[in-house]
Amino acid sequence: MTGILYIVSTPIGNLDDITLRALEVLKNSDYILAESSVRTSKLLKHYQISKKLITFNKDNEKRKISKIQKDLESGLIISLLSDAGTPAISDPGFEIIRRAQLFSVVPIPGPSSLTTALSISQIPINKFLFLGFLSKKLSERKKQLQYLEKYDVPLVIFESKHRINGLLSELMLLFGDNLKISIMRELTKIHEEVIHGNIKDIFSQISKKPLAGEITMIIAPNKSELVELSNFDKQIHELLKKYSVSEVVQIIRLFSGISKKELYKYVLNIRQEA
């Protein structure tokens, strides 16, 4: 008999959001893999499900994965749960899923903070780029944020309450004060809050009242206003007498919405022609 690994989506806040199918799968599992036994225990207790729980997270998955694989290959039925939402999306799960050769992997769809946030976005999201949690390294994080210019689609990210103010500051430096964003925190929970608007206004608002809880953020494409580059010829010529091309680009972008890439090429051409 082939074992089955069920990837079970669980509520991101409101416990009533779980599906009937998910409850049935949990009841019929031989045991449950939980990112956090404390969080999952509350869910199981709420629905009067008594099953063996084994913690399975980024800290122990390498140590436990071989035993779990053997159990699945011997025919056991196992459910994988993250703390909330759909497993393996910015959560542990991929390493066991990729080993599925002698066992089956079956998704049990349901809640996800990603799709929940997208469903109420005031930023068009027919196409979007999901980056999960951004890198903690500043240089790498800036490269990730520059996808906004490269692909011209909204970015969707998860962010910590401890880093949100710093991230907003970086975004304003990179893309200006008029960047449109949406911040969704504690979705489906008692203190659910959704903020849409101009990044400068939102930054001012949350600086006075810091955000708490789990945050999903949508960043609108950085569409530059249509500005004739030739309007800046005189200023560029004067600035090039004292500054490098990169410095001139930074200065001009302080009072224009011109794409950094486009402006750099233009300033470089002026310097070469001079």
C-alpha positions, 0 to 999 in steps of 0.5 A, spaced: 500 500 500 502 506 498 502 512 503 499 518 502 502 525 505 496 530 505 498 537 505 493 540 509 491 548 509 489 550 515 485 557 518 490 563 518 486 566 524 478 564 524 478 557 526 471 556 522 475 557 515 477 550 515 474 545 510 470 539 511 475 535 507 481 538 511 477 535 518 476 528 515 483 528 512 486 530 519 481 525 523 484 519 518 491 520 519 496 516 522 499 522 525 500 529 523 506 533 522 506 540 525 510 546 524 508 548 531 505 543 536 502 548 540 498 552 534 496 545 531 494 543 538 489 548 539 486 547 532 485 539 533 482 541 540 477 545 537 475 540 533 476 534 538 481 531 534 486 526 537 492 525 533 499 524 535 503 530 533 510 530 531 513 537 530 516 538 523 519 545 522 526 548 519 530 547 525 529 539 525 526 537 518 533 535 516 533 530 522 526 527 521 525 527 514 528 520 513 524 517 518 517 520 515 519 518 508 520 511 511 513 511 514 510 514 508 513 508 503 511 503 508 503 505 507 502 510 513 497 516 512 500 523 514 498 530 514 503 536 514 500 542 517 504 549 517 502 554 523 497 557 519 495 557 511 497 553 506 504 549 507 510 549 503 509 557 501 514 560 505 514 555 510 517 548 511 514 542 507 518 542 500 524 537 502 519 532 504 514 533 498 520 533 493 522 525 495 515 523 493 517 517 489 514 511 493 508 515 496 503 520 494 502 527 495 495 530 495 493 537 496 487 539 501 486 546 499 484 552 503 486 558 507 492 562 505 494 569 507 497 570 500 490 569 496 486 572 502 490 579 501 490 578 493 482 578 494 481 584 497 487 588 494 485 595 491 492 594 486 490 590 480 493 583 481 491 579 474 499 578 474 503 579 480 510 576 483 510 573 490 517 574 493 515 571 500 519 574 506 525 578 503 532 577 504 535 580 511 541 582 507 540 589 505 544 588 498 540 582 496 533 585 499 534 591 494 535 587 488 529 583 490 525 590 490 528 592 484 524 587 480 518 592 481 521 596 475 524 590 472 517 586 471 512 592 472 507 588 476 505 588 483 510 585 488 507 581 494 511 579 500 510 577 507 513 582 512 515 582 520 512 587 524 519 588 527 522 590 519 516 593 516 518 601 518 525 599 515 522 596 509 517 602 508 523 607 508 527 603 503 521 603 498 521 611 499 528 611 497 528 607 491 521 609 488 519 615 491 513 618 496 508 616 491 508 609 491 502 605 492 501 600 497 497 595 501 498 592 508 494 587 510 495 584 517 492 579 522 487 577 516 481 573 518 483 575 526 479 579 531 484 585 530 484 585 522 486 591 519 487 593 511 491 599 509 491 602 502 494 608 499 500 612 498 507 609 502 508 616 505 502 617 508 502 610 511 509 610 513 506 617 517 500 613 520 504 607 522 510 611 525 505 613 530 501 607 531 506 601 530 503 595 527 503 588 530 501 581 528 502 577 521 503 582 515 502 581 508 504 587 503 502 588 496 506 594 492 504 597 486 508 597 479 513 603 479 510 606 473 514 613 472 510 619 470 511 621 463 516 626 463 521 629 457 528 627 459 530 633 455 527 638 460 533 636 464 538 637 459 541 644 462 541 641 469 544 635 467 550 638 463 551 643 470 551 637 475 556 633 470 561 638 471 561 636 479 558 629 479 559 622 477 553 619 472 550 615 478 550 621 482 547 626 477 542 620 476 540 620 484 539 627 484 535 628 478 530 622 481 529 626 487 524 631 484 522 626 478 519 620 477 523 617 471 526 610 471 533 609 474 535 605 468 532 610 463 535 616 466 542 613 467 542 611 459 540 618 458 545 622 462 551 617 460 549 619 453 550 626 454 556 625 458 559 622 452 557 627 447 560 633 451 
